[in-house]
Amino acid sequence: MPLEPLMILIAEDSAADRMLLSSIVRRQGHEVLTAANGAEAVEAFRQQRPQLVLMDAMMPVMDGFEAARQIKALAGETLVPIIFLTSLTESEALARCLEAGGDDFLAKPYNQVILAAKIKAMDRLRRLQATVLEQRDQIARHHDYLLNEQRVAKAVFDKVAHSGCLNAPNIRYLQSPYALFNGDLLLAAFTPAGDMHVLLGDFTGHGLPAAVGAMPLAEVFYGMTAKGYGLSETLREMNAKLKRILPVDMFCCATLLCLSFQRRSVEVWNGGMPDGYLHNIASGERTPLTARHLPLGVLSPQTFDDRTEVFPMAVGDRVFLLSDGVIDTCDAKEQLFGVERLQQVFAANRQPDRLFEEIEQALQDFRGEARDDVSMVEVSLLEAAQLIPPPLVYSDSGQSCPLDWSVNFEFRAATLKRFNPLPYLLQLLLEVHGLRAQSGALYSVLAELYSNALEHGVLGLDSSLKRDASGFTRYYQQRNARLDELQDGYVRVHLQVAPKDGGGCLTIRVEDSGKGFDVERVMARPVDGIRLSGRGVSLIRQLSRNASWSDEGRSARVEFFWEALA
Amino acid sequence: MADTHLDRDVLSALQEVMEDEYPMLLDTFLADSAERLVLLHKAEDAALLMNTAHSFKGSSSNMGAVRLAELCHELEQRAKNKNLSGIEKLLGEIDGEFAIVRPLYEAERQRSSPTEATVRRF
């Protein structure tokens, strides 16, 4: 390959040498600039930017060493090779040439063959440097581009993620600002009944691929939570959606919680995440919330298992969830931090509010440096009154509000097994503007009436089981087992809306096919709502008007009223 | 002719490289050298003497003036070592050597292109 012609600056004070060298270089096909001293050389370089310099060391006005230094400074990152022309032989003088930025020497008398070879070699070096710079800039541009993409994705996602209630007073969490790109995902939202759903997820992979699944997952989580769906329906939908859209090797480990402040319980589903912990503050005991399922997005909708576990909680108790970044942290010897070390931190913890810091410190001590892919969240149970869910936002004007109607539903065994009618019923009722202000109470009462009818009525479960923590677990095991085996039975829901004095009245009647209960005995209990069992009836009586039971407890009736709207 | 003053091989290489500009190169060298000789005689400090001798050595070697380059090298070394006693004698030798090679270069110039140079002037 013929050498591409270069522009070469020759700086040489001896006119004959300059002329000779110019001719040699021109004959080799290059363009020549000449300078008779160092100052001229620097000026010629400044104006014409030659690619290579042949520089005499000893020159008047400014010598070659100084000129070389200035030219190298002007050239910046670009490699402009400087070959010193010299009959210097002392090593000290040659060293000065190199110190001044010289790249090579050419001795006098000039040898054409050697000069051509040196120009060629220097040109190769120059091109190499140019390529390296170009590629470095390209990498920097790509890097900026990638960071910008991540910034945009993060900004969009933060809008979505923070539309929930992560800032609620009972939630503490710790996440790297770029956790999304580690595949970590933390979501929280209130249900219409004032329960709280929390999801800590961990997508496979890193970077943007790990982040893309977060959007649809968050959408399902928020959408279904806001509409009043329970964990099971939400899980089924999330699993089906991820299964549908994600490639086979991508899935999402997740723990989903439903904290009920009114019922003082937490419902848990853990698919592939490390154990979470339910911390009973009174006893100091920590109950592990172990993974019992495959991650979301692995199983087909037919084989997906949405079974949850329910644990009682007292006010002040905490649920602690963490990502695998915590226990998978390695030390210098490739040893894992592990669950045992985590439990040692738990055991040493004296102030519950300092737990995160203590875990972080332990990880840092173990690993020797902090890591940025650790996610932790702690949710505590507060008095229901301490939490005020944000008001729901409605987009319609209310002109088409239905005010005089009634409707009857009968949900039979096969439907009761797998369908939760509450979100539909609630949506229907919230078409009535006057009811919107009490949507939380409405939903809570409706949910309580329905679960009483299903669990105590149709399934015949004994609510006194829930008197202590172990019975609580047994109760929900039995609930799942009996629901699986259910062959017949029904829950009927009758809704009636009627206008009244400019406002209106809603009557709800819920009937079941069960054995009923001793209404008088239950009604004789004080309305307190502290005990684990039988709380449903108290709750209903507190939140609705004129609650009454008939047909030996098989039929419950409540009313809601609203005033004329302003 | 074995020449202790001029390396004929260097001259023919120069002619090959310079082609038409060969006579001008010879002219330039002679004019340059005359200037340098004046500088050498006027030099008042060792550093200037050393630098001038160094440059003169370089171009002499390029032009094939072997003996002249040797003498300049000796002068450069002595100036560098500040060994200036008897330097006048060495300068005299350099004058003498240049007086020998000058007519040789002029003859070479005439031989290479007697007319070319005059044509070029216009």
Contacts between the chains, C-beta under 8 A, distances in Angstrom:
chain1	res1	chain2	res2	distance
A	13	B	55	6.4
A	14	B	32	6.1
A	14	B	55	5.4
A	14	B	58	6.4
A	14	B	59	4.4
A	15	B	28	4.9
A	15	B	31	7.6
A	15	B	32	5.2
A	16	B	25	6.1
A	16	B	28	4.7
A	16	B	29	3.9
A	16	B	32	5.2
A	16	B	59	5.0
A	16	B	62	7.0
A	16	B	63	6.5
A	17	B	58	6.3
A	17	B	59	4.8
A	17	B	62	5.5
A	19	B	18	7.8
A	19	B	21	7.1
A	19	B	24	7.2
A	19	B	25	5.5
A	19	B	28	5.7
A	20	B	14	6.9
A	20	B	17	7.1
A	20	B	18	7.1
A	20	B	25	6.2
A	20	B	62	5.8
A	23	B	17	5.3
A	23	B	18	5.2
A	23	B	19	7.9
A	23	B	21	6.3
A	23	B	25	7.8
A	24	B	17	5.7
A	27	B	17	6.5
A	56	B	58	7.9
A	58	B	51	5.2
A	58	B	54	5.3
A	58	B	55	6.0
A	85	B	58	7.9
A	86	B	58	7.8
A	87	B	54	7.0
A	87	B	57	5.9
A	87	B	58	4.7
A	87	B	61	6.5
A	88	B	54	8.0
A	108	B	57	7.9
A	108	B	58	4.3
A	108	B	59	7.8
A	108	B	61	5.1
A	108	B	62	5.5
A	109	B	10	6.9
A	109	B	61	4.4
A	109	B	62	4.6
A	109	B	64	7.6
A	110	B	62	6.0
A	112	B	13	7.9
A	112	B	17	6.8
